[in-house]
Amino acid sequence: MTDPTPFQPPKQGGEGKTAAGAPAAVLDAPAPPSPSAAAAKSQLWMHRLSVFLFVLISAVAGVLLIILPWTPEWTDNTLLLSYPGLRIVVSNGFFRGVCSGLGLLDIWIGFWEALHYHEQQ
């Protein structure tokens, strides 16, 4: 009578053995995480942090660009008092609307990035 699963000794490449050369047991403790795994984890958190900061800065800059052009500080500041031609352009309603539109676009880009964030593993 022949056994359908005959015993085969381990190959010469060291398969089935631990680093010390002893045969590997079934219930050996898992190997500690390698330094590359820790580096990958820190890199993942750095990526998460950079996406969060991008969204935060985009939202804040967008809100400022929406609100600031319609306040008196937009045209009554010391920089524009020196340049009356620039003050006329900046106080134009079309220019203010373009700045507010860029603010909306900035907010849209920030939230789009947050919604479409995927972790790469």
Buried (B, 14 or more C-beta within 10 A) or exposed (E): EEEEEEEEEEEEEEEEEEEEEEEEEEEEEEEEEEEEEEEBEEEEEEEEEEBEEBBEEBBEBBBEBBEBBEEEEBBEEEEBEEEEEEBEEBBEEEBBEEBBEBBEEBBEBBBEEBEEEEEEE
